Amino acid sequence: MEKKLVFFDIDGTIWDWQRVVPDSAREAIRRMRENGHMAYICSGRAKGNIRAPWLLDIGFDGMIAACGAYIEHEGEIIYNRLIEHEQVKKTVEVLDRCRMPFVLEGPVKHWVSDWGFDRDDYVANLFELLKDDAIVFKGYDDGIEINKFSADILGQTDYRSIRAELGDYYNFIEHGVTPDVLQEAAHKGKPLEIIGVIEAVPKGLSKGVGLKKICERLGIAPEDTIAVGDSVNDLEMFEAAGTAIAMGNATEPAKQAADWITTDIHDDGLMNAMRHFGLI
């Protein structure tokens, strides 16, 4: 079999929402690499938040982070798209005014709003993992270097205005966002309830764009790639890859976009996928 490049999402694909990597997933990636194929992380997480030793010690040939804004191959940084300082300044002004708590995600550090995340386990885990590189946001300064941001839509958030004011620069990847979120400026009856989550990535970037950049670097056709994921931020990766595999625990949009659906993450999903396509 010709060498394949396999791109793995992290959350819901390699590890679960408690950051547990199934033994079978670890074994599947190890064995496919031993058979001459290459494994890449392809995540919405920024590089600064891809540092858990029990993830990286699986062994990868590189990574695409921040939905394509940061790319590494064999430890070498081959792409790092930082958001311009004036745009960062505008972004935090709009988010603060429209009452949206945010995480500014960089290749080293992350800056986190000092309010609004009391019910968000992801942010609690962020401080645990990044330690001193997770910084409570106290106001804009020129030392902030980021590739993207993520944020919670709360009941009090004026998300409609955020899209209008920042939409020329960012693509918004929306998780759990229903149509009524855009119809109303804010849901006043539930000010602190999380009613959706977004990732905001500079226009022109995606996991799929990152996949193509790796292929160009290695001189491998996108048709010889496999992408494995579970969420809406994997759709562009699925479109760019030669073969798209959705986890059994994937969202419905991801399943509909996939060429094949494997089993749940804790039902040997990655192992079954690698076996099905002959990589192990």
C-alpha positions, 0 to 999 in steps of 0.5 A: 500500500502506498504511504498515506498521510493521516490527519487526526482531530484531538477532542472527541477523536484521539481523546475524550472530553476528559482528555483520556486517550483510549489504549486502542487509539494509541496503539492504532497510531503507533502501528500505522506509523510503523507500517510507513504511514504518517500521522498528523494532529489536525486540531482547532486547539492552538499550538500553545494548548497542544502540550499534554505529554500523554498526547504528544508521546503517542508520536506524530510527524507534525501538527496542524493547529488553530484550524490551519493557522499554525503548522509544524512538520517534524518539529519545524514550524512551516506556517504561523499566521498571527493576527495583526495587533490592530485586529486583536485590539479591535477584536477584544474591544468588540467582544467586551462591549458585546459581552462575550467571554473569550480565549485568545489562542496563541502558539505559546500563550493563551489570554482568558477573560476574567469573567463568564467561564464559571461553568466552562470545564474547558477553561478550567482545564486550560489553566491546569494544562498551560499553567503560567502560559494561561493568562487572565486578560487584563486589557490589550497590549502589544505582547499578545500574539494569537492565531485565533480565538474561541468564545462562549455565547452567553444569554447576554451576548450580542452575537449578532453584532459581533458577527456584523463587526468582525465578520469581514476578518474572521470565519466563525465556526459555530458549535451548538448555535441554533438559528434563534441565537442570530435572530435575537441580539441577546437572550436576556432571560438567561444572561450567564447560560452558555447557549453556544460556542464559537471558534474564530479563524482568519478568513482563508484558513481552515484545517483543510487548508492546513492539510493541503499545505502539508501535502505541498510540503511533502509532494503528496497528493491530497488524494493520498490522505485520510482525515479523522474527526468528529465535529463541524470544524472538521468539515473543511478537512473532510472536504480536502482529504482523499478519505474522510472518516467520522467517529461514531460519536461525531456530530451529525454534520460530520457524519453526513460529510464523511465517506465512512463512519467508524465506531465510538472513541471508546469502542476502538474507533481509531483502531477499527478505522485504521484496520478498515482502510488497511493501514494496520 
